[in-house]
Amino acid sequence: MHELGIMTSVLDAVESAATDAGATRVIAVNLKIGEMTEAIEDALVFAFEALRDLPEYGLCKDAQLVIEMVRPKSECLECGNCYEHDRFDMLCPKCGSFATKLIAGRELEIDSMEVDLPD
């Protein structure tokens, strides 16, 4: 389950950024996850909820997780067509070429986080 490793890294980064900003708590963490990473959204949520209660993530206790799953998008290197597709059917729908370049769908990023700051 690589989702546990992903969430450990996310919470490490969020806890560090919140500490550096002088936050008193993290309210929400917003992620963008590409479908091509093969990360399972429910497993990410489960891992986040399990890890956020550990003592080392004190600022994240009770934080909410918001995940935006990003659909794969490719560009055809033959005809220049840009198109969305599923994980398995990457052929260009316009010309049928195999020569494509993935331009979206591998994201694994912290988009933003919401924190409380002291008065």
N, C-alpha and C positions, 0 to 999 in steps of 0.2 A: 504494500500500500504506500505508494510514493506521496500520497496526499498528506500523510503525517509529516514527512520531511518538508514538504512545501509549506505547510502551516507553521512548522517550527521556525523556518526561515522568515516567514511573514511576521510572526509574532516577535521574533528577535529584532527585526528591523523597525517594527512599529513601536515596541517598547523603548528602543534606543532613540528614535526620533522624538517620541513624546517626552522622554526624560530630557533630551537636549533642548526642547522647546519650553521646558518648565511646566508641563501639563500636570494636572492633578489626577486626571483619569482619561481613558480613551472611551469615547462613546460609540464610534462606528469605524469600521475598516471597509473600504470599497476596493474590490479587486476586479481586474479584467483578466479573464482566463480564456485562452484560445482553445477551441474544440480539438485542434490537432495535438495539443499536449496530452490528450487522452486522460486528463484529470477528471474525476467523477465529482460532480457538484455536491451530491449528498455526502460523499466521503470527506470532501473538503470542509463542509459545515460540521460534520461529526468531529473531525480532528480539531478544528478551531475551538469548538465548544468544550472539548476535553482538555485541551492545552491551556486555554485562557484562565482556568482556575488554579493553575500551578503557581506557587509562590514567586517564581522568577518573572511572572507576567502580571504583577500586582496592579499595574495601571490599566490592564486590559480586562480585568475581572468585570463581567457583565457587559462587555462590549458586543455590539451587533456586527454581524458579517453580511455584507452585500456583495454578491457576485454577479458580474455581467459576463456571460459566456459569449465569446466572439466567434462568429461563423467563419469558416475558411473562405478565403478569397484569393484567386490566382489571376495572373496576367499571362496571356498566350504570347510566347516569344516569336510565333510565326505571324499572327495577324494583329496583335496588340489588344485583343479583346480582354476586358476585365470582367470577372464573373464570380459569383458565390457558388459554392458547391458543398457536398458533404465530404466526410473524411476519405471516402473511397473512390469517388468518381471525379477525377481531376482533369479529364480530357476537356479540351476547349469545345464548348457547345456550338460555337460558330463555324470552326473549320475542322474540328476533330483531332487537332494536333496533340501529341504527347509532350511537346516542348513547352512546358509551362513553368512559371515561377510563383511560388507561394508568397503573397504579399500581406496576408492577415490570417490569423488563426493559430499562431504559435505564441501569442502573448502570454505572459505570466508576470503581471505587474501590480503593484499597489498603486491604484489610481489616486486615492486620497484617503484621508482619515479625519475624523472629527474628534476634537479633544476639548476638555474643560481646562481653562487656564485660571490661575489664581487672580483674585480681584486686584 
